[in-house]
Amino acid sequence: MAQQHHEMTGTGTGPGGDAGELLAAHLQAQATEFLRALRVHRESTTDAQGAEEALEAARALRRAARRIGATLHTFRPLLDPEWATSLRPELAWLSGTLAQEHAYATRLDRLLDSLHRLSGQPPVPPPAVETAVGSRSAGRNGWAQPPVQGAHTEAGTPRGLAVGAAKAAALLERQLTLARTRAHSTALQAFGSSRFHAVADNVAVLASEVPLRGTGEDLKPLAAQAESDLTEAVSALPLGQAGHPYNAGALVHGLASDTAPDAQDAPWLKVRSLLRLHRYAQEVLLGHAGQDPRITEASHALNVHREAAAAAAAAAHAARTPRIAPATAYALGVLHADQRHEVEAARFAFQQAWLHEAVSTR
Amino acid sequence: MAQQHHEMTGTGTGPGGDAGELLAAHLQAQATEFLRALRVHRESTTDAQGAEEALEAARALRRAARRIGATLHTFRPLLDPEWATSLRPELAWLSGTLAQEHAYATRLDRLLDSLHRLSGQPPVPPPAVETAVGSRSAGRNGWAQPPVQGAHTEAGTPRGLAVGAAKAAALLERQLTLARTRAHSTALQAFGSSRFHAVADNVAVLASEVPLRGTGEDLKPLAAQAESDLTEAVSALPLGQAGHPYNAGALVHGLASDTAPDAQDAPWLKVRSLLRLHRYAQEVLLGHAGQDPRITEASHALNVHREAAAAAAAAAHAARTPRIAPATAYALGVLHADQRHEVEAARFAFQQAWLHEAVSTR
């Protein structure tokens, strides 16, 4: 870092100019929010209210970490490059680690909701359970009846299918709760690690002094680059197919192998990341007021895409559990296809939102 | 019949008038076509070319039987009522019996095509096989590899899913080929039965003399009644939901019980029947030239609806075969959901066709 130190300036104290001031103000605000969330999270108790607070604090922490990381990436030429390059992956590690527990809880909720819809049984809201990070409960799967034993022998009766759904729900709950518990432990370990403390220290420095680099560059061309990266990635998507409802594209090769959907999902996940970078760059320029509702809609569609794809993969994974009853495997197959159709629906929703934007604002 | 005989007139010989003449000409043409197809069917050999001829003849026979039956129903007031009332169910029995073998063959083709699409293996066209009624072959399921034994133990490998698809294909082929063979025997028995000969005799009489009734009624109000019955049934359909792509309506309660889809499919099947009556009534009035392409499109959508619903039910039925491997059951679950989505897609296609018609021609 030494050879670049002579280029660095303090916050708003010189050659950074207006662009530097705006960037510094944004990074300081996000860093302050990060530190506030971290304090709330540390101080939150383990009773029900405290767990709720901790959950919200962890979300705020992740949100700030994502925005700082994205800003370091998009506006890198205005910042000390070595510092930006070294901090960004650490922020990504942190937000990724903290996101896991929440992701497993969301995935389980999504799969159980789908099973309830498929089996016509109303979901019972799970009771609140205290956890340190404050994630949702998975103590009950919300079925009015506990999973019935012996689904295989009952599979010939009209109740066979519903029994399969209940057993699939119990299996998914077991597997995803275990994964969530592990993610919870990992998050707790992360909070106590020296790696985390190094990130927190870096963010604390950022809150008082942003390492700007006086290059005279403006924010707008850099934000425009983020947008053009996004547009280029979108142009590689099969939007023609996506805009044609019921094209069955998301299920193609769904029975070929476990990893078959990854290849077709990858370009959509890439667009999701680039859309996020674009959105955060716009926030730096315009603040939250500048949010385009169509970009919000497109982002939402790609979030659903990611969640449904992960849920479909979890159902396929559960189906390969040894010694499950055929009725359970059948229900998991229906569930997998249902979630892949949600993936397809999300692509359609993205196409609609994107086309709408392209037609009305360009 | 005696009390009504005094009201009857011969073809075009009196009080029937223009309406009667048009109706009689249509019925005579269909009866002639029925008899021609029957003769071709009887004369067709059992070699490959003959089987193809027999298949086409059986189709033509069914087509004529459906049109005669529909005409008897829609224009009943212009015909000897007792005669029309007694002949119609016999024609329905005949066309229903002859349709079964073809329906099982079509269903198997649809399910194997879907499995090939889902597993990414190109379907191999089945070799032609000679049958008396000339239906398609089911001697091979078109998989490049024969079904692998031991899918359960291999289910943890990447090939587990593809193995499940291959075993599901083999299971469906076995079950639907058995059903088709039985339907073939039933059709052969029907062709040789006194019940069939009575129908054929009735149709032979119809070809020379249509039992008209001189009521002075016109065809148009009766055709309009068929159209209004159709419109009323369509208004009971959930077209708002159907027009919203990816509404997931066709899979609701898909895991509740085996018969759950029947209730939601029933109104669509009813519209399909009424649309057919409307179409055939238009043929009497306008001939084939008068066919509205949007009605053709709507009919096609409802045919797909019926076939996909039956295929989905066959997959669910196969999944309840005792002692199948979980990988097979999983593949059948994915297949079931895929076909229920085809049902949903068909509803969307119908809604689009119907709305298009309503907007542009009313």
Chai-1 contact restraints between the chains, C-beta under 6 A:
chainA,res_idxA,chainB,res_idxB,connection_type,confidence,min_distance_angstrom,max_distance_angstrom,comment,restraint_id
A,L118,B,G254,contact,1.0,0.0,6.0,A-B,restraint_1
A,L118,B,L255,contact,1.0,0.0,6.0,A-B,restraint_2
A,S119,B,L255,contact,1.0,0.0,6.0,A-B,restraint_3
A,S119,B,A256,contact,1.0,0.0,6.0,A-B,restraint_4
A,G120,B,H253,contact,1.0,0.0,6.0,A-B,restraint_5
A,G120,B,A256,contact,1.0,0.0,6.0,A-B,restraint_6
A,A155,B,R320,contact,1.0,0.0,6.0,A-B,restraint_7
A,G156,B,R320,contact,1.0,0.0,6.0,A-B,restraint_8
A,P158,B,S257,contact,1.0,0.0,6.0,A-B,restraint_9
A,P158,B,D258,contact,1.0,0.0,6.0,A-B,restraint_10
A,L161,B,L255,contact,1.0,0.0,6.0,A-B,restraint_11
A,L161,B,S257,contact,1.0,0.0,6.0,A-B,restraint_12
A,A162,B,A256,contact,1.0,0.0,6.0,A-B,restraint_13
A,A165,B,L255,contact,1.0,0.0,6.0,A-B,restraint_14
A,P245,B,P245,contact,1.0,0.0,6.0,A-B,restraint_15
A,Y246,B,A345,contact,1.0,0.0,6.0,A-B,restraint_16
A,H253,B,G120,contact,1.0,0.0,6.0,A-B,restraint_17
A,G254,B,L118,contact,1.0,0.0,6.0,A-B,restraint_18
A,L255,B,L118,contact,1.0,0.0,6.0,A-B,restraint_19
A,L255,B,S119,contact,1.0,0.0,6.0,A-B,restraint_20
A,L255,B,L161,contact,1.0,0.0,6.0,A-B,restraint_21
A,L255,B,A165,contact,1.0,0.0,6.0,A-B,restraint_22
A,L255,B,A331,contact,1.0,0.0,6.0,A-B,restraint_23
A,L255,B,V334,contact,1.0,0.0,6.0,A-B,restraint_24
A,A256,B,S119,contact,1.0,0.0,6.0,A-B,restraint_25
A,A256,B,G120,contact,1.0,0.0,6.0,A-B,restraint_26
A,A256,B,A162,contact,1.0,0.0,6.0,A-B,restraint_27
A,S257,B,P158,contact,1.0,0.0,6.0,A-B,restraint_28
A,S257,B,L161,contact,1.0,0.0,6.0,A-B,restraint_29
A,D258,B,P158,contact,1.0,0.0,6.0,A-B,restraint_30
A,A319,B,Y330,contact,1.0,0.0,6.0,A-B,restraint_31
A,R320,B,A155,contact,1.0,0.0,6.0,A-B,restraint_32
A,R320,B,G156,contact,1.0,0.0,6.0,A-B,restraint_33
A,I324,B,P326,contact,1.0,0.0,6.0,A-B,restraint_34
A,P326,B,I324,contact,1.0,0.0,6.0,A-B,restraint_35
A,P326,B,P326,contact,1.0,0.0,6.0,A-B,restraint_36
A,P326,B,A329,contact,1.0,0.0,6.0,A-B,restraint_37
A,A329,B,P326,contact,1.0,0.0,6.0,A-B,restraint_38
A,A329,B,A329,contact,1.0,0.0,6.0,A-B,restraint_39
A,A329,B,Y330,contact,1.0,0.0,6.0,A-B,restraint_40
A,Y330,B,A319,contact,1.0,0.0,6.0,A-B,restraint_41
A,Y330,B,A329,contact,1.0,0.0,6.0,A-B,restraint_42
A,Y330,B,L332,contact,1.0,0.0,6.0,A-B,restraint_43
A,Y330,B,G333,contact,1.0,0.0,6.0,A-B,restraint_44
A,A331,B,L255,contact,1.0,0.0,6.0,A-B,restraint_45
A,L332,B,Y330,contact,1.0,0.0,6.0,A-B,restraint_46
A,G333,B,Y330,contact,1.0,0.0,6.0,A-B,restraint_47
A,G333,B,G333,contact,1.0,0.0,6.0,A-B,restraint_48
A,G333,B,V334,contact,1.0,0.0,6.0,A-B,restraint_49
A,V334,B,L255,contact,1.0,0.0,6.0,A-B,restraint_50
A,V334,B,G333,contact,1.0,0.0,6.0,A-B,restraint_51
A,V334,B,H336,contact,1.0,0.0,6.0,A-B,restraint_52
A,V334,B,A337,contact,1.0,0.0,6.0,A-B,restraint_53
A,H336,B,V334,contact,1.0,0.0,6.0,A-B,restraint_54
A,A337,B,V334,contact,1.0,0.0,6.0,A-B,restraint_55
A,A337,B,A337,contact,1.0,0.0,6.0,A-B,restraint_56
A,A337,B,D338,contact,1.0,0.0,6.0,A-B,restraint_57
A,D338,B,A337,contact,1.0,0.0,6.0,A-B,restraint_58
A,H341,B,H341,contact,1.0,0.0,6.0,A-B,restraint_59
A,A345,B,Y246,contact,1.0,0.0,6.0,A-B,restraint_60
